[in-house]
């Protein structure tokens, strides 16, 4: 029920939402998506993957061998990368928003500077609403709470909408059922 509500809300603000039973299925989709969208070794076609528990147990050497996929996140590489991959800890069903403890700067860089942000989320991290999230998160444990609702959008005084000016122009959300995340 919460997943369906989240999906409707997130797609309503132009996010793309997918769900997979296992981390392997999600990873297979992610790699196919990157290749289809033009992942390459050049900085403007590269993907940066911020460290997170999704990668626990994965064979990183195989992932690092994929041309254009990098794990060393810097401000400069994030500013030019086409794809940014991060994990989000929570998803709010009532708004279609993602929430993340972004104390680690790499998480913030890949989720805000790339053209396409790919968010990996444990399905168990879907919460009904903001009050439920705020009951889980304590400022002592989370110095920087990031909220993301759809791709970046802005409008001028004449109401001309522009996508991707202040952040990613596409948001791909991948839920994984078997993965417990950090929540």
Protein Blocks (a to p, Z undefined) as FASTA:
>chain_A
ZZmmmmmmmmmnopacdddfbfklmmmmmmmmmmmnopafbfklcccddddfklgopafk
lmmmpghiafbdcfklmmmpmbdcdddfbdcfknopacddfkbmklmmmmmmmmbdcddd
dfklpcfblklmmmmpcfklombccddedjaddddfkopacehklocfbdcddddfklgb
jZZ
